[in-house]
């Protein structure tokens, strides 16, 4: 928990980053375009510092820690990175308050549940394996955000409201499937690395294990494969495609984050 594992400096950094995210989340209607953009950039930079500080184990006597909440924090930061890049291409993209709330919640959750110390005997390949997995989390999370924006745009079109604002519907649809496709590639690489190089990734004597994490990951992979095949073969779009995307994303969330939550919080055990 926070009092046992976090240094005062890490707590201060995390609270500053969460407060910075809260500005565009809570005061978006009252901020100017420039003010909201600067607030989100400041929060993004502070979040990056918090992640570096935490993952490098600075100020922590037990060294680097990782778990379900830090994984969510990294995922949220990746989504914010995608948003910052997209805003340069599509200035009309409007999701600051949602992403600000997401970033603040992820940072505070990681502050309360910082995870467990990494094993000193962990394989040097394990960080690469985790990087692939977390990157796939981030891409699928970006796909979910775009799918939500797409559904919101469809609702606005049906209600004939705010038709001139926001990114065009077809553009949102293309972005959603591009992120889903890129996430599928990284998820496939993550599973393939675990299957073919289990002991090299997890360490000697720890080969590929068919556990809850693996089962949910494979089910998520099947759901995303179905989504992409349905899109390419049958032209899936709209509500059907979004439902399959949400289902696969939920399964993927349960794979690592869900299993680690049960281990760390419910059972109170370290891996």
Buried (B, 14 or more C-beta within 10 A) or exposed (E): EBEEBBEEEBBEBBBBBBBBBBBBBBBBEEBEEEBBBBBBBBBBEBBBBBBEBBBEBBBBEEEBBBBBBBBBBBBBBBBBBBBBEBBEEBEEBBBBBBBBBBBBBBBBBBBEBBBBBBEEEBBEBBBEBBEBBBBBBBBBBBBBBBBBBBBBBBEBEEEEEEEEEBBEBEBBBEBBBBBBBBBBEBBBBBBEBBEEBBEBBBBEEBBBEEEBBBBBBBBBBEBBBBBBEBBEEEEBBEEBBBEBBBBBBBBBBBBBBBBBBBBBBEEEEEB
